[in-house]
Amino acid sequence: MTSSPIFAHGLSAARPAVRRIGIPDLKAALSRGVDDFLAMPTHVLFVVLIYPIAGVVIAAATFEQDLIPILFPLAAGFALIGPFAALGLYEMSRRREWGLPATLADAYAPLGGRSAKAVTAVGVVLALIFLAWLCAAMGLYWTLYGGVTEPSLLAFLDDVLTTPRGWSLILAGNLVGAAFSLLALAVSAVSIPLIIDKDADAGTAIETSLALMRENPGTMLAWGAIVAGMLVLGMVSLFVGLAVVLPVLGHATWHLYRRAVG
């Protein structure tokens, strides 16, 4: 029985070496990410994407009471699929690094090239992690609330913040969410940038990302905390901050890959 060609390892698919990295590398990657964003501002694209999505979610919460409990898992789960969504930013940073044209029209070139299948395969893995998180979050809610929904978003927030079962939901939800976030980080930390840069297959790319996590557990956990913190700041600003946070993180991830993978 042969493996899927999307994940298969060939003679050219030897896993690249990963380096030891530290907090200075994270700072340098973020600095380069900011520099790329200032040179190639993509905030307009993210504003165009973020606000229609936010509007749909708000409308759903307003008119569909049954969807209220899933709003936070949806928002928190964005970080799980973010590495796939940032594909175009990795490509723009790569092109700028090599002195190539780096316009929005060039950003998604990898989806039309030989890397498309491998990138899609990693995206599918991240989507499955996201769906598993949603199922776990809803299962936790049903366990504590018995499927009962509050009449409004404000009533739901009041119950969550002021009752023992609400505190249990917050504590357990954050612990479960952290576990899924850690899994997604291990799978995707450098996998998609590696595919774009080296035309690696999905199996090699994910294996390299996992190896980086094993080699640098403390540093990568710090990176995950930085990403989570910046996303929270972007969301609490009524999603305005995400138009800056998302591009900066995307570009910074490319530069972290360049520092971490041989």
BELTA-V679403 format. One line per field, one symbol per residue. phi: phi as a letter, one per 40 degrees, with the letter a starting at -180 (. if undefined). psi: psi as a letter, one per 20 degrees, with the letter a starting at -180 (. if undefined). Layout:
phi = ???
psi = ???
//
This chain:
phi = .cccccbcbbccbccccbbcbbddcccccccccccccccbcbccdcccccccccccccccccbbcccdccccdccccdccbddcccdccdccccccccgcdbccccdbddcbbccdccccccdcccccccccccccccccccccbggcbccacccccccccbbdcccccccccccccccccccccccbdbccdccccbfccccccccccccccccbcccccccccccccccccccccfgccccbccccccccccccdcccbc
psi = pqqphhiqpahjkppqqqrpraghhgggggghggggghhmpjhgghghgghgghgggggghginhiigiigghgghihhhighghjghhghghgghhjkrpmrhhihkhhijahigggghghhgghhhgghhggggghggghghikjpqqirghhghgghijqghghhggghghgghhghggghghhjgjgghggggjkqrhggghggghhhghhlggghhhghhgggghhghhhikkighhhgggggggghhghgghhhp.
//
